[in-house]
Amino acid sequence: MLLDHVGAKSGQKRTTPLIYLADGEDLIIVASRGGSPKNPAWLHNLVANPETEVEIRRDRFPVRCSVMSSEERARYWPKLTAMYKDYDGYQERANREIPVVRLSRV
């Protein structure tokens, strides 16, 4: 998936490739930054500008982004790690709760 986002400070449009989990019409993404102690810049950008677009293959559509609560994240984490096993290792070394983001079609 290609995620468009607008820089919170710069206002510049950026695109980031990410893996995702389909959840009905919604998409679920993980702000792991490879287990870094800091969140990825794209997460900060989405919090500042939650209305954006994604592209999957040749399908481009608008979404609204929201960071999951800890409780909702806990329900999705097993599905996410089943999809991509490295997330557990990232969580162990991150020293932060890695945010999980829901992208809902608008």
Stockholm file with secondary structure:
# STOCKHOLM 1.0

chainA/1-106         MLLDHVGAKSGQKRTTPLIYLADGEDLIIVASRGGSPKNPAWLHNLVANPETEVEIRRDRFPVRCSVMSSEERARYWPKLTAMYKDYDGYQERANREIPVVRLSRV
#=GR chainA/1-106 SS CEEEEECTTTCCEEEEECCCEEETTEEEEECCGGGCSSCCHHHHHHHHCCEEEEEETTEEEEEEEEECCHHHHHHHHHHHHHHCTHHHHHHHHHSSCCCEEEEEEC
#=GC SS_cons         CEEEEECTTTCCEEEEECCCEEETTEEEEECCGGGCSSCCHHHHHHHHCCEEEEEETTEEEEEEEEECCHHHHHHHHHHHHHHCTHHHHHHHHHSSCCCEEEEEEC
//
